[in-house]
Amino acid sequence: MENYYLEEFEKMRNQKSYRQEQWFGKRGELVETFSWAIPNEEAIQYIANRSPIVEIGAGKGYWSRLLRDAGAELVAYDIDPPEEDEWTSVEQGTENMLKRFNEEYTLFLCWPPYGEPMAANALKQNIEQGGTDVIYVGEGHRGCTGDDEFHQILRERYALMESIEIPSYEGIHDNLYHYRRKI
C-alpha cells in the first residue's frame, strides 16, 4: 500500500522551514491533492478490519483508496465528487445514502465540515438504520471538524472504543476515534 500523502508530509516535516511551508502553501496543496487528514498504516488497517464501510464526505477518495487497497469492502459518497483527479470511485450522495445500508456497515467520517450539520445528520441516520460503529477522523470537540451537535451526539449516544494518533500538521490535533453506539 503506497501512501503518497504520508511520504510528502514526512518530507515537508523534515525541512527546516516546516512551519512556514505548512501554512504558506504546501499544506493547502497537500490537502487539495489528498485529504484534510493524513492516514498512516495503523489507522488504515484499523478501519479496514471493521469492513464493510460506508464513507460519507469522501472528497477525492484518498482514504477510500487506501482502505480498498487494504482489502476493505467500502462504498464512498461525497456531495460533490470530483469529475477528475479522484483516487478511487466516489459516488455522489449525502448522509441520506445511509438509508440504503443496515447495521452491518461501519460509518466512516474523515474531517467532516466544520460548523455544518452533515456529520450530526450522518450519526442520526446511522442510529435510525441500526448502525452501531462509527469511525471518525478529525479533531475533538471545539476542534475544526464537525459541529457542536455532532460532538454532543457522540458524547451522549456513543462510547469511545479506541483512539489512534495519526500524523498531523503543527497546530492540528487529528486522531482516529472508533465509537460504538450505546444500546
C-alpha positions as CSV (number, residue, x, y, z in Angstrom):
1,M,0.0,0.0,0.0
2,E,1.7,3.2,-1.2
3,N,0.8,6.2,0.9
4,Y,2.0,9.2,-1.1
5,Y,0.4,11.7,1.3
6,L,2.4,10.4,4.3
7,E,5.6,10.4,2.2
8,E,5.0,14.0,1.2
9,F,4.1,15.0,4.7
10,E,7.3,13.4,6.1
11,K,9.4,15.2,3.5
12,M,7.8,18.5,4.5
13,R,8.2,17.9,8.2
14,N,11.9,17.2,7.8
15,Q,12.5,20.5,6.1
16,K,14.0,23.3,8.2
17,S,11.2,25.6,7.1
18,Y,8.4,23.1,8.2
19,R,6.2,25.7,9.9
20,Q,6.5,28.3,7.1
21,E,5.9,25.7,4.3
22,Q,2.9,24.3,6.2
23,W,1.0,27.5,6.5
24,F,2.1,29.2,3.3
25,G,1.1,26.9,0.5
26,K,2.4,23.4,1.0
27,R,-0.3,22.2,3.4
28,G,-3.0,23.6,1.2
29,E,-1.5,21.9,-1.8
30,L,-1.3,18.5,0.0
31,V,-4.9,18.9,1.4
32,E,-6.2,19.7,-2.1
33,T,-4.3,16.7,-3.6
34,F,-5.0,14.1,-0.9
35,S,-7.2,14.8,2.1
36,W,-7.6,17.0,5.1
37,A,-6.2,14.2,7.4
38,I,-3.1,12.2,6.9
39,P,-3.6,8.4,7.1
40,N,-1.0,6.1,8.4
41,E,-0.8,2.3,8.2
42,E,-2.1,1.7,11.7
43,A,-5.2,3.8,11.0
44,I,-5.9,2.2,7.6
45,Q,-5.6,-1.3,9.0
46,Y,-7.8,-0.5,12.0
47,I,-10.6,0.8,9.7
48,A,-10.2,-1.9,7.1
49,N,-10.6,-4.5,9.9
50,R,-14.1,-3.0,10.5
51,S,-15.3,-3.6,7.0
52,P,-17.9,-3.2,5.4
53,I,-17.6,0.6,5.5
54,V,-19.7,3.5,4.2
55,E,-17.7,6.7,4.0
56,I,-19.7,10.0,3.9
57,G,-17.8,13.1,2.7
58,A,-15.1,11.2,0.9
59,G,-13.8,14.0,-1.2
60,K,-11.4,12.7,-3.8
61,G,-11.4,9.3,-2.1
62,Y,-7.8,9.1,-0.8
63,W,-8.6,7.3,2.4
64,S,-11.1,5.1,0.5
65,R,-8.4,4.1,-2.0
66,L,-6.0,3.1,0.8
67,L,-8.8,1.2,2.6
68,R,-9.7,-0.7,-0.6
69,D,-6.1,-1.5,-1.2
70,A,-6.0,-2.9,2.4
71,G,-8.9,-5.2,1.5
72,A,-11.9,-3.3,2.9
73,E,-15.3,-3.5,1.3
74,L,-16.3,0.2,1.0
75,V,-18.8,2.5,-0.5
76,A,-17.7,6.2,-0.7
77,Y,-20.0,9.2,-1.1
78,D,-19.5,12.9,-1.4
79,I,-22.0,15.7,-2.0
80,D,-19.8,16.9,-4.9
81,P,-17.4,14.2,-6.0
82,P,-14.6,15.3,-8.3
83,E,-15.0,14.7,-12.0
84,E,-11.3,14.1,-12.4
85,D,-8.2,13.5,-10.2
86,E,-10.0,11.2,-7.8
87,W,-8.1,8.4,-6.1
88,T,-10.9,5.9,-6.4
89,S,-14.6,5.8,-7.2
90,V,-16.6,8.2,-5.2
91,E,-20.4,8.3,-5.8
92,Q,-22.5,11.4,-5.5
93,G,-24.5,11.4,-2.3
94,T,-25.0,12.8,1.2
95,E,-25.6,11.3,4.6
96,N,-29.1,10.3,3.4
97,M,-27.4,7.5,1.4
98,L,-27.1,5.7,4.8
99,K,-30.8,4.7,4.3
100,R,-29.5,2.1,1.9
101,F,-27.4,0.3,4.5
102,N,-28.0,-1.8,7.6
103,E,-26.3,-2.2,10.9
104,E,-23.5,-4.3,9.5
105,Y,-21.8,-1.3,8.0
106,T,-19.3,0.9,9.8
107,L,-19.9,4.6,9.2
108,F,-16.6,6.4,8.4
109,L,-16.3,10.2,8.6
110,C,-13.0,11.9,7.8
111,W,-12.8,15.6,8.6
112,P,-16.5,16.4,8.3
113,P,-17.1,20.0,7.5
114,Y,-16.6,22.4,10.4
115,G,-19.8,24.1,11.7
116,E,-22.0,22.2,9.3
117,P,-24.7,19.6,10.2
118,M,-23.5,16.8,7.8
119,A,-21.8,14.8,10.5
120,A,-24.6,15.1,13.0
121,N,-27.1,14.2,10.4
122,A,-25.0,11.1,9.5
123,L,-25.0,10.0,13.1
124,K,-28.7,10.4,13.4
125,Q,-29.2,8.4,10.2
126,N,-26.8,5.8,11.4
127,I,-28.8,5.4,14.6
128,E,-32.1,5.2,12.7
129,Q,-30.7,2.4,10.5
130,G,-29.5,0.4,13.5
131,G,-25.8,1.2,12.9
132,T,-23.5,0.7,15.8
133,D,-20.0,1.6,14.8
134,V,-18.6,5.0,13.8
135,I,-15.0,5.7,12.9
136,Y,-14.3,9.4,12.9
137,V,-11.0,11.1,11.9
138,G,-10.6,14.7,13.0
139,E,-10.2,16.9,16.0
140,G,-12.2,16.6,19.2
141,H,-14.9,18.8,20.5
142,R,-14.2,22.5,19.8
143,G,-11.8,21.5,17.0
144,C,-12.0,22.2,13.3
145,T,-14.2,19.3,12.4
146,G,-18.0,18.7,12.7
147,D,-20.3,20.9,14.6
148,D,-21.4,21.0,18.3
149,E,-24.4,18.7,17.7
150,F,-22.1,16.1,16.2
151,H,-19.8,16.0,19.2
152,Q,-22.8,16.1,21.6
153,I,-24.3,13.0,19.9
154,L,-21.0,11.2,20.1
155,R,-20.7,12.0,23.9
156,E,-24.3,11.1,24.7
157,R,-25.1,8.2,22.4
158,Y,-21.7,6.5,21.7
159,A,-18.9,5.1,23.8
160,L,-15.3,5.6,22.7
161,M,-13.8,2.2,21.9
162,E,-10.4,3.2,20.6
163,S,-8.3,6.3,19.8
164,I,-5.3,6.2,17.4
165,E,-2.9,9.0,16.8
166,I,-2.3,9.9,13.2
167,P,0.2,12.4,11.7
168,S,-1.0,16.0,12.0
169,Y,0.2,19.4,10.9
170,E,1.5,21.7,13.6
171,G,-1.5,23.2,15.4
172,I,-3.9,20.5,14.2
173,H,-4.8,17.6,16.6
174,D,-6.2,14.8,14.5
175,N,-6.9,11.4,15.8
176,L,-8.8,8.4,14.6
177,Y,-11.8,7.7,17.0
178,H,-13.8,4.5,17.0
179,Y,-17.2,4.8,18.7
180,R,-19.8,2.2,19.3
181,R,-23.4,3.2,19.9
182,K,-24.7,2.7,23.4
183,I,-27.6,0.2,23.1
